[in-house]
Amino acid sequence: MTDQAERARTFHSLHIKGNPIVLYNAWDPGSAKIVEKAGAKAIATGSWPVAAAFGYADGEKIPLELALDNIRRIVQAVDLPVTMDLEGGYGVEPEVVAQTVTRALQAGAIGFNFEDQIVGGTGLHDITVQVKRVEAAAAAVKASGIPAFLNARTDIFLKAKPDAHDKTLLEQAIERAHAYEKAGASGFFAPGLGDEGLIEALCRATGLPVNIIALAHVPPRQRLAELGVARISHGPVPYRQMAEWLEAKARLAISG
């Protein structure tokens, strides 16, 4: 537990506004070791690539037991903090969320993403519902004795096209950031957000370290740092690029 707790504390310390930690998302022990060799300071999984690597669709389709075994193997394979994408916690009820978080920590994770979209449904959980879920996750972390990093994610911006991102959506995101922080979140994840002005405003509005995904429409790393971002992840992009390369090489080999 001491080693796991130390890795958790190290992971917290890597979240610095203006000097973001870069997480180049892995999906299994092999990819995690490659990312570690490249100089990573921590390993993060993404739900989409993990599911795809095992032949499942995203959205909690991969059995939780399999996802947890994968994390356990990744933790054993690398000498870095490992944070897990827990999607929606594999259940709506706070009690289920707490159980899932506890199991992820027992598997060796020192942090996790936890999203507010309704997995398998549409839209987002009402903010009052999601707060209770975040509170349950935070309580499970506290009970474990591991100071894990709870990265509370909002899907507000993913649910709208980039050209529709505006101050109204920003205000909704800030409201959730404040609520999740009060509920015990360690960080705030806003995937899909790429507008420089909105990113900077979000970083200024919350005391939580802000996480942005490096998608095609998102500013480069240095600019995100200047805007106040504390964490940059790459989500499904590495897996998709690898898959495209593999398919192209396979087609070339097969076609002669």
N, C-alpha and C positions, 0 to 999 in steps of 0.2 A: 504493500500500500504506500510505503514511504516514497518509493521510486515513482509510482504513478502520481502521487500528490505533487512531487517535485516537478514532474513533467507538466502537470496542470498549471502550476504556478509559473513555470517558464513560458507556457503558451499564453497565459494572460499578459505577461510582460512584453510579448512581441507585438501587441496591439497598440501602436503609437500613432496618434493623429499626425499626419504629415510625413510619417516614415512607416508606411504600411508593410505588414507581413504579406508576402506573396505565396499563395497556396495553389500549386499546380496539381489539380485534382487527380488522384489515382483511383484504381478500382479493385486491385487485388494485391497480394504480397509482391508479385513480380514487378508490377508497375510502381509500387511504393518504393521498392529498393532502387529502381532506376531514378526516380525523382529524388530520393535521398542522395544518391551518388552525384546528382547534378548540383548539389549544394543547398537543398531545401532545409529550412529550419523547423518545419513541421510537415505532417502529412494530413491531407483531408480527402475524404471520399465524397463522391457525389452520388445521389440516389439513381440518377439516370444511367450513368456509366456502369455502376455496380450491377444494376438490374440487367442491363444489356449484356454485360460480360457473362452472366449466368443464364442468358436466354429468356429473360423476362421483360415485360414492358414496365415503364416507370409508374409510380403511383401506388406504392406498397404492394405490388404484385409479387415481388420476390418474398418468399417466406421469411419472417423475422428471424427464425432460428438460423437460416442460411446466411442472412446478412450479418448476424452477430458472430457466427463462426468465421466469416470472412474478416471481420474486424479483429477478432482474436488472433488470427493468423498474421494479419498485417502488423499488429502490435508486436508479435514475437519476431517478425522479420526485420524490423527497423529499430534504430536507437533514437527515435524522435518522438515527440508528442503526436498522437493520432486523434483527430477529431472526426466524428461520424455524422453523416447526413441521416437523420432519423425521420425525415419527411414530417408527417403529422402525428408521429408517436404511435402509429398502428392502433389507433382508437380515439374516439371522441371524448369519452369520459375522463376526467382528471385522474381518476384512480388507475386507469389503464395506461395513461401517459406516464405516470409516476413509476409504474411497474416496468415499462419499456426503458425508461431512463436508467433505472436501477440495473437492469440487465445489460445495458450498453456499458455502464461503468464497470460492472463485474467482468465484462469481456476485455477491459483494459482501456477503453476510450477515455480521453481527458476533456472531451467537449463534444458538442453536437449542434447541428442545425435543427430548428424546430419551426415549422411553417404554420401560417394561419389560414391557408386555403383549405377548403373542404375537400379532402382527398376522396376521389370517386364521385364527387358532386360538382356543384357550380358555386362560384363566388367564394367569399371569405367567411370564416366564423365571425359572428357578432363580437365586437370588441370585449363585451362583458364576459362572454363565453371563453374567448381566447385568454383573457387575463387569468381566469381560474385554471386554465390548462398550463399556462406559464408558471403560475404559482405552484402547481403540483409538481412540475418539472424541477423548479428551484428547490422545493422542499425535499425532493428525492436526492438532489445533489447534496444538500446540507446534511441529510441523514447518512449519506455514504461516507462522509469524512474526506472525500476527494473534492478539492475546490475546482470542479469542472467548469468549463466555459460554455454558458448557455447562449447560443447565437439565435436570437429571436428573429425570425424571418417574416416579412410581409410580402404578399404577392400582389399588392396593389398595382405596381408598375408592370408586372408580367401579364396582368389581365387586360392591359390596354396597350395599343400600339405606341411606339416611341413618340410619334408626332402628336399624340393625344395627351402626353404628360404635361401637366400644368400645375398652377398654384393650388388648385382645388385638390388634386391628388396628393400634392406635397403636404398640404394641411392635414389630410387624412392620415398620411404616413407619420407625420410628426405626432399626431394624437396617439397613434398606436405605439410609437417609440417611447413616449412618456409613460404610457400605461404599462408597457412591457418592462420598462426599467423599474418602475415602482413594484412590479410583480416579482422582480428578482433576476431579470435578464442581465447577461454580461455584455452583450453586443447587439447591434441592430443590423439586420441583413435586408438590403433593398435590391434584389436582383431585377435586372431589366432597366434600371434607371441609368441614363446615359447623358442627360442634359447637364452641362457644367454648372449652370446657375442653380439648378434644383439640387444637385449633389452638394454644392457648397452650402446652400441654405440648410439642407438636412444635417450636415455635419456641424453646423453652428447651432442648430436648434436642440440637439440632444447631447447629453453628456456621455452617452454610450459610444464606443468605437463603431464606426460605420463600415460595413462590408459591401463592396460592389463587385459584380462579375465583369470580367474583361471580355465583353462581347464586341462584335464588329462596330457597333455604333457608339461605343464607350471610349472616352478619352484615354490616351496612353498612361502608363504607370506613373511617370513623373508628374503629369498634369493632375492625376487623381491625388497624388501626394500633396500637391500644392492646394488642392481643394479641401484637404483635411481628412481624406479617407484613411482609415487605419488598417484595413484588410482588403486585399484583392484576391479573389478566387477565380478559377477558370471553368468551373462547372463541367458540363459535358463536352466542352470544346476539345480537350486533348484526346478523349476517346473517339470522338467523331473524326478528327483528323487522322488518327491512327487507323481507324476502320476504312477510311477512304483510301489511304496508302496501301493497306493490306489487300483491299479488293482490286485496286489497280494492278498491283504486282501479281496477284493470283490470276487475273484475266490475261495478263501478258504471258505468264508461264503456261497457262492452259491453252491459250490460242496458238502458242508456238512462237 
